[in-house]
Structures are given as structure tokens and as C-alpha cells.
Amino acid sequence: MLEYSKTILSKVSFDRALFDKELAKAIQTVGEQLSELKQWCYETFRHRYPLILQKHFN
């Protein structure tokens, strides 16, 4: 599920609201891989969506 979530988040990253919605879904579906998703999101989107990442991961 992690790779699928990464693909979806990459594809919707052009739209802030859609990214926010899909990140919430991804967090619910990745289960034990949550720390890997968090790390990847911060590496990939920390400059573009820092507030959204903080909202979902803190």
C-alpha cells in the first residue's frame, strides 16, 4: 500500500486540498509503514506543503 500511496500523492500534489485529502487517506491505509510514509512525505513535500504535513503527522 505504501508504493500506491506514494504514487497517488505524487499525482495529486498539484492541488493543495486534494493532497491534504489523499494524505489523510494514505495515513489510514499504510498501517505499519506509517513511519516510512512520513519520512518520504517530508523528503518529497516539506518545502511545498509543510503545514499539511505538520497537521497530519504531529
C-alpha positions in Angstrom: 0.0 0.0 0.0 2.9 2.3 0.6 4.0 2.5 -3.0 0.4 3.0 -4.1 0.0 5.9 -1.7 3.3 7.5 -2.9 2.0 7.3 -6.5 -1.3 8.9 -5.6 0.3 11.7 -3.5 2.7 12.5 -6.3 -0.1 12.7 -8.8 -2.3 14.9 -6.8 0.5 17.2 -5.4 -0.5 20.0 -7.8 -3.7 20.7 -5.7 -3.3 21.6 -2.0 -6.8 20.4 -1.0 -6.6 17.2 -2.9 -3.2 16.5 -1.5 -4.5 17.1 2.0 -7.4 14.7 1.5 -5.3 12.0 -0.1 -2.6 12.2 2.6 -5.3 11.6 5.2 -6.4 8.5 3.3 -2.9 7.3 2.9 -2.2 7.5 6.6 -5.2 5.4 7.3 -4.2 2.7 4.8 -0.5 2.2 5.2 -0.7 0.7 8.7 2.7 -0.4 9.9 4.5 1.6 7.2 3.4 4.9 8.6 6.9 6.0 9.6 8.2 5.2 6.0 5.3 7.3 4.6 6.1 10.2 6.9 9.8 10.1 6.0 9.1 10.0 2.3 6.5 12.8 2.6 8.9 15.1 4.4 11.7 14.4 1.9 9.4 15.0 -1.1 6.9 17.7 0.0 8.4 19.5 3.0 9.0 22.7 1.0 5.7 22.7 -0.8 3.2 21.6 1.9 4.9 22.0 5.4 1.7 22.9 7.2 -0.3 20.0 5.8 2.5 17.6 6.7 2.6 19.0 10.2 -1.1 18.8 10.5 -1.2 15.1 9.7 2.0 13.8 11.3 2.3 15.9 14.5 
